[in-house]
Amino acid sequence: MTNNIDGVLDARITPQGRMEVLSKTEVTRLLDASEGEMHSIFRNCSLAVLNCGSHIDDGKELLEKFESFDIRVVQQERGIKLELKNAPASAFVDGELIKGINEHLFAVLRDVVFLQDEVYRNTCKFDLNTSQGITNTVFHILRHARILVPRTVPNLVVCWGGHSINEEEYKYTSEVGHAMGLRGLDICTGCGPGAMKGPMKGATIAHAKQRIRSGLYIGMSEPGIIAAEPPNPIVNDLVILPDIEKRLEAFVRTGHGVIVFPGGPGTAEEILYILGVLLHPDNKEIPFPLIFTGPESARDYFREINLFIGDTLGLEAQQRYKIIINDPDSVAREMKAGIEQVYEFRKAKSDAFYYNWLLKIDEPFQHPFEPTHENMASLDLHKDQERHHLAANLRRAFSGIVSGNVKDEGVRSIEANGPFEISGEAAIMESMDKMLAGFAAQRRMKLSGEYVPCYRIIK
C-alpha cells in the first residue's frame, strides 16, 4: 500500500471468502469483462463500497470527488488480486483495508463483472425477454451469491425506508430491528444508511443477546443507486442486481415479509411495487405480511402515504398492509405471526421457503424502465386500467424521480434538459404533487443541501 496524497491511497488486495478459487478460463473472462464496457460500472460500484460511511448521496458528486480513482483485476498464478489507485483513505485502518469493505469489493467483482458477463453473454441459458426468464435470472444471481439457503425456516424480513431520515426515525428503526432480532428474525435491506442500517444495528445487538451467531444482514443494491447508498458496515452479505427491477424482485422473492419505515420517493417506489404485485389477481390468496411503521412523529407521514394509496389504487390496496405507529414490539410480534402464516402456506403448497416461486410478478414490474424525459412524459397515469398496471406506472414515475435526485446519469440528464414533466389524471397528479411536496419539506429528498426538484407535475 502507498500513500499518494491526503485522502487517497493505492493498494493491492486479495479476495476474502468467495472468489479464491477460479479456473484460468474464468480468470481470463473476468479480465476481459473488467477491462471492457463493464469497467465503468465495476469502477463506480467499487468506489461506492470504498466510500462506506460517507454523507454524499449524489452519485455524480461522488464520482467527481474521486475522479482519479481506478480499480483493476490483476492475474496471478494463484488466482486474482484487485489493484486500487487513489482509493478513499477512510476505507483503510493502519494501512490495511477494512475486512468488511474487502468482502464487499469482491461481491462487486462477483456480481457486476463475472455474473453479469455470464448472464448477458449466455442468452441460451438466460432469457431476459420473458417473465419466467427474468425470475430465473434473479434466482441464479442470488444462488451464485449464496443468499438462498435451503432447509431453513422462514425468518427473513425486508426493511425499506429512506437513507435521508432524522435521528428520531433512525433510532426507531433500530428499536424495531432489535425487537425482531430478539425473536430470531434476520434482516434484508437496500444496504445503505438511514432506515437501511438502523434495523441491522438493532438486530445485531439482539442476536448477540440471544447468542445467535449466524444472523443474516443482507444488503441488495444495483449499480445506479449504490453510489448514493453505499453499503453500511453491518451488511455481511452484499448482492448487486443488474437494475432496480431485478433488485425489487429479489427482495420479494427472498423476503418473508416487508416492513416500511419513513422515506422519500425511493420508498414510495418500493411501496408501489409491492402493492402492485400483491394486487395481481393471482396473488390474492398468498400471505405476505406488510407493515408500515415509524415513531409518533411519522404519523402524519404515513397518513399522507395512506391517502395517496387510497386516491390512486383504492381500498383493496389499503387492505394489504397494516400501519403501526410507535410500537416496535407490536411490529415484531405482528411480523413474526405473519411469517408463521407464510411458513404454513408454503409448506401446504410445497413452495420453497428460500424463494417465493408462487408469487406472480407481471412483466411491467420486471423490464427495466429507462427514465428519459420522453418516457417520463408518456407514462399512463390514469385510473382507466387495472389497478396493478396503474401501480406499475406510478412506480416508474417515482423511479424516475429517484434517478433525477441521486443517480449520476439522471442528475446529468436533468442538468442538460431540465426537470422531468409528469402528467396524468388530475386527481392522481394532485395527490402525487402533495405527497412529493411533503417529502421535500421534510427533507426526505437529499441528505444535505437545498433540494431543487428534478420533476414538474403537469396538472
N, C-alpha and C positions, 0 to 999 in steps of 0.2 A: 504494500500500500504506500502511496506517496501523497504528500500534501502539496497541492498546486498553489492555490490562493485561498484566502479566508472564505470558508463556507462551502468549498467543494473539495473532493478527494478523488484519487484514482485507486483502483483496487482490482484484484483478480480473485474470484471466489469459486468454491466448489459446491456441487449440489448437496442438499440435505434431504434425505428421506425418499424422494420419489423418482429421481432420474439418474441414479448412479449407474445403472446397467442399461446400455444401449448397444445395439449392433452397429457395425460400421456402415451398413446401408442406412439405418435410421439416423446416424450422426451426419452422414452426407446430405440426406434430405433436410435435416434440421439446419445445417449450414446454408444450404441453398435457399430455403424459405426465409431464414432470418436475415439474409442479405438482399432478398428480393423485395417485392412490393409490400410484404408484411412487415418490413423492418420499421417503418414509421409507427405502425400500431404497436409493435413489440417495444420500441423505444419509449413511446408515450405512456404505455401501461406500466413499464418498469419504473419510469420516473415517478409516476403516481405512488407506486408501492414504496419507493425510497423516501417519498415526501410524507410518510406517516406522521400524524400529529400536527400537520400544518393547518393554518386557518385560511388558506387560499381555497376558495370554492369556485374558481373561474378557470376552466381548462386552458383558455388562451393565455391568461396571466401566468399560470404555472409554466407553460411551455416557453414563454418569452423570458421568464426569470432564469431558467436553466437552459437557455438556447444552445449552449456549448456541450450539454450532456450527451453522451452516447454510450451504447452498450453493444458488445459483440460476443458471439459464441466462438470459443477457442477450442479446437480439436486437439486432444491428446490421446496417446495410446491407451490410457486407462479410462477414457471417456471424454467428458467435456468440462469446460470451465466458462465462467462469464467474466468478461473484461469490462470494467466500468471506467469511464472517463468523465471527470468533472461531475461526480455524483454528490448529492447533498450531504454535507458532513454530519448532519443531525442523525443520519442512519447508522453511524458508527460510534462505538464506545472504545476508547483507548486503542484505536486503530483496527478494531475488529467489527465487522458488520453484525448488527444485532441479529440473533438467530431467527427470530420470527420473521424479520424482513427478508432474510436469506431464503427461508421456506417460501415466502410469498413471491419472491423473484422467480424461483424455479416453477412455481404454479403458473406464473405468467408465461414462461417459456413453454411449459407443457400445453397450456390451453390455447394461447394466441398463435404460437408458431407451429408446434408439432401437430396438435389435434386439428386445428382449423385447416392446416395444409392437407391433412388426411381427409377431412370431411369434404372440402370443396374440390379436391382433386379426384376423389373416388366417387364419381357420380353414379356408378352402378350400385354401390352399397348405400349411399345416402341420397334420397330423393327429396330435395327441398322445395319441390313444387306441389306436393300433396300434404294434406293434414297429417296422415299417418306417418309419412316420411319425416316430417318435421318433429313429431313426437318421438320417433325412433332415434333421431339425431340428438335430441336433448337427452334422451336416456343414455346414449353412447357416451356423450360428453361427461355426464355425471358418473357413469360407471368407470370411465377411464380415470376420473379424479378420485375414485374410491369413496364417493359420497354415499352410494347405495349399499346398505348393509342388510343382507337377508337374515331372516330368523330373529328379528328384533321386534319387540312390542312397540307399537306406535307411540312416539313421545316427542316429536319434533314440532315446535311452534315457530311459525314465521312471524317476525315482528317488523312492521312497516311504520314509517314516520319520518319526519323531516330531519335533515342534517343541521338546519338552522333553527334550533329551539332554545328557549330560555332556560335558566338554571333550575327553576322550579319544575318545569316539564321534564328536564333531563333526570333530575332526582327521582321523579315519579316513575319514569321508565325503568330505572334501576331497581326501585322497590317492587315493581311488577315482576321483573326478571328474577329478583330474589325469592319472591313468593312462588314462582314457577319452579325455580331450581330446588327449593325445599321439597317439592313434590316430584322430583326426579325428571323434570322436563328439560329437554335440550332446546337450544336457540339457533335460529337461522335468520339473518338479516341481510340487508344490502351491503353490509361490511363496513360502512363509513362511520363518521362521527355522529353525535347527537342521539336521536332515537334508535340508531342502529348499533351504537356502542353501549348505551345505558342498560338494556336488558341483559346483554352478555356480562357486563360488570356485576350486576346483581346476581345473576345465575352462577357465576364463578365462585362468589363468596358462599352462596347457599350450597353448591356442590361440595365445597370444602367442608362445610359444617356436617353434611351428610356423608362425608368420606367417599364421595363419588369421584373417582379418578379418571373416568372415561367420558367426561362431559364433552358434548359437541357444541362448538360455536362456529357455525358455518357462515361464511360470507359469500354472497353471489353478486357479481358485478358484470359490467360489459364495457368494452373499450371506450365508448363515447362518454360514459359518466364517471369512470374511475378516477380521472384527474380531479374532478370536483369533489369526489367522495373517496379519498384514499383509504385502504383497509385499516381499520383500527387494530391495535396490537393484541387484542384478545382473540381475534379470529385464528382458529387453529386448523381450519380447512377452507382455503380460498379457491373459488371456481370462477373463471371468467367466461361467460357465454358470449357468442358472437354478436348479439344485438339485444335490444331491450325486450323484444317479443319472446325470444327464447329464454331470456332471464326470467321473465314473468311466468312462463310456462314451467320452468324449473322449480320456482317457488311453490306453485300449487300442485305440481305432481309429487314433490317430495314431502311437503309440509302436511301435517295432520290437522292443522288449524291455523288461523291467522288472527293476530292482534294488531290493530291500527292505532298508533299514537298520533298526536297533532303533527301536522307537516304543512307543506306547501303544494305546488302544482304536481310535483312528483308523487306525493302521497295520494292526491286526488286521482292521478292516472292509475295508481295501483288499486284504489277502491273501485274505480270504474271497470278495471279489468276483471277483478274477482266477481263483481256483481254481474257483469256481462256473461261470464262463464256460468255462474250459478243460475242465471235467468234462462239459460237454454232449456227447452222442454225436456231434453234427455237427462238433465241433471236434477230434476225436480225432487227425486227421492234420495239423492246422495247426501248423507250428512257431512257437513263441513262447517265446524264452529268458526264464527267470525264475530269478533268483538271490537268495538271502538271504545277507547278509554283514555283518560287523562286526568290531571288534577282538577280541583274545583275551578281554577282559573280558565280551564279549557272547555267549560260547559257551553259557553256561547259559541265557541268554535265548532263543536260537534252539532249544536243546534243548526248552525248555518249549513254544515255538510248534510245533515238530515233533510233540511228544507230543499236544498239543491237536488238531492236524490229524489225526493218526492215530486218536485216540479218537473223533473226530466224523465225518470224511469218509473215513478209511481209507487203505490203501496206495496206491490209484490216485492219490489227490490228492498224496500224498508224492512220487510218482514224477514229478510235473510240475515240480519245482523242484530246484535244487542249493543246498547250503549250503557256503559258502566262508568260512573264518574267518581273519582277519588276513593277507590276501594280496591287496592291491589290484591288482597286475599280473595275477594269475591271474583275478581278476574281470573285468578289462578284456579280456583275451585270450579268455576264455570268452564274454563278451558279443559281442565282435567276430565270433567264429566263428558264434555263434548267429544274428546278424543276416545274415551271409552266407547261411545256410540260408533265412532269411526272404526274402531277395532272390531266390534261385533258385526258391523255391516260388511266389512271386507272379508272377515272370516266366513260369513254366510255366503258371500258372492265369490269366494276363492280368489279375491283380488290381492295383489302383492301389498304388503304393509309398507314397503320402502318406495313404491312408485305407483301413483294413482292412475292406473291404466283405464279405469272405467269412466273417468271424468271426460265429458265431451267438450272439446275446445274447437270452435269454428275457425276456419281459415282466416277471416278478417282479424282475429286476435293473434294469428301466427305469422303472417307475412310482414316483413319489415316495412314500416312506414317512413318514407323519407320526408322530413318536414321542410320542404321547399315553400317558398311564398305561394307558388301556384297550387300546390297540394293542400296547403292550409286554407287557402281561399275557397277551394272547391269541396270542402268537407260537407257531407249531407247531415246537417244538424236540425232535423225536423222530426216530429212525432209520428208522421205517417209511415212508419216502418216498425218492424218487430223490435221489442224493447232491447233484446240483446244486440241487435245490429246498431241501434242508436248508442248503446253503451260503448260499442267498438269505435264508433266515430268520435264520440266525446273523449274517449281515451286517447285517440290520435291527436285531438286538439291540445290536450294537456301535455302530451308527449312533445309536441312542437314547442310549447311554451318552455318546458324544461330545457330543450335544446337551445332555444334562444337566450335563456338565462345563463347557463353554465357550460355548455359543451363548446369546445373550440370551434368546430365547423359552424354551429348555429350562431354563436356570438359574431363570428366574422360575416356571416350572411346578413345578420341584422345591421351591422355596421355599414355594409355595402349597399343594402337595398331598403333599409328602413324596417319598421315593425311589421310583423305578420298581420294580415287582416283576416278576422274570423267573423263569418256571418251565418245566419240561420234563422229559425223561427224566433219571433220577437220574445216570447216568454222564456225560451231557453237562453237566449242571449242576455236578457236582463238578469236572470238568475246567475249565470256564469260571471257576468261583469261584477255583480255584487259580491260574489264569493272571492273572486280574484282581488278585488279592491281591499277586501278584508285581509287577505294574505299579505298584501303589500303593507297595509297599515300596521299589521302585527309583526312586520319584519321577517316574514317566512320565505321570502324570495331569495335572499342572499345573506351570507354570514356577516359581511361588513360592507360599508359604503352605502351611498344612496342608490336606491333601486330605480332604474329607468325602464319602464315597461317595454318588453320586446314584442308586444302584441297591441292590436287595436280592435275592439269589439264594434262591429257594424250592426246597429240596431235597425 
